[in-house]
Amino acid sequence: MIKISVIIILGFASFSFSQEADTSTVVQLGQVAPNFTVQTLDGETIQISDLKGKVVLLNFFATWCGPCNEELPELEKTIWPKFRDKDYVQLSIGREHTKEELLKFRKGKELTIPMASDPERKIYSMFAKIYIPRNVVIGKDGKIAYLEMGFDEEKGAALIQAIEDQLKL
């Protein structure tokens, strides 16, 4: 009886989480991506609306997030070198982090991927309410083509496929 109760409780917990996860995303597939301007850690100013004609990967993360710390090295070694010389822009945005914190983090992790800080969640809140890591692919038309939250091997493969599909258009 106890085993059945635990399974039922876990089932409700999973249902509750998935219900909340469904409402955590602010944007929708096919929607024009919210416009924002940000300065990368390397001093480049990026305005999303100026990137039409390119495929854009926005990756939202935090330095304290375990799955983010697994995902970032994968983005560095798998996705960034594969697409960087194409019509592609990649930007990892540190949610609730200052530029100084991210500079130290990037150096410590030996990352070269473009990064920007979002200390007040202004950019993040245009796309989501909660949960990281989170990836958003914006197509050449400026519309959201792919949304994903969390990280694992399967999601990484789906992200690569989404980028490849958008580059073909």
C-alpha positions, -999 to +999 in steps of 0.1 A: +000+000+000+028+024+008+045+017-025+013+025-044+009+057-024+044+068-033+038+061-070+006+081-069+022+110-052+052+110-076+027+108-105+009+139-092+042+157-087+053+149-122+019+161-136+022+193-115+057+200-128+048+194-164+018+216-161+040+244-146+066+237-173+040+243-200+032+278-186+069+288-179+075+298-215+064+333-225+071+330-263+056+306-288+068+288-319+063+309-350+062+342-331+085+370-340+113+369-315+112+397-289+138+424-298+165+433-274+200+447-275+228+433-254+266+437-252+286+405-252+315+399-228+338+406-258+323+441-262+301+433-293+267+449-294+240+426-306+205+437-315+183+407-323+162+425-349+194+432-369+201+394-372+174+386-398+189+364-424+209+345-398+199+316-375+203+325-339+207+303-309+199+319-275+210+298-246+199+309-211+219+296-182+232+303-147+267+295-134+252+276-104+229+254-125+242+218-127+225+210-161+237+243-175+273+234-165+269+201-184+253+218-214+277+247-219+308+225-227+287+206-252+276+239-269+313+248-269+326+216-285+297+204-306+275+232-318+297+263-318+324+249-341+299+232-364+279+263-372+300+293-364+312+299-400+277+298-414+248+323-412+247+316-375+249+336-343+252+319-309+247+337-276+247+323-241+230+347-217+238+344-180+206+349-161+210+371-130+248+374-135+270+404-139+296+408-167+324+403-141+309+370-128+305+357-163+341+367-173+354+347-143+331+318-150+340+316-187+377+318-180+375+291-154+355+268-177+377+276-207+347+286-228+350+307-259+313+308-269+298+343-270+282+353-237+263+382-223+250+391-189+214+396-179+217+406-142+180+417-138+164+390-160+152+416-185+161+395-215+152+362-200+118+374-189+109+382-226+112+344-232+104+326-200+093+329-164+113+300-148+136+270-156+171+268-171+189+258-192+167+270-220+174+272-257+157+292-283+164+290-320+154+320-341+151+313-378+164+335-406+129+351-408+132+364-372+106+339-359+110+314-331+117+280-347+126+259-317+122+260-279+137+236-254+143+236-217+166+212-198+196+193-212+203+158-222+218+140-252+184+137-270+177+174-266+212+182-278+206+162-310+172+179-315+188+213-311+214+205-337+187+193-361+167+225-355+197+246-364+205+226-395+169+228-406+168+266-403+201+270-421+187+251-451+158+275-454 
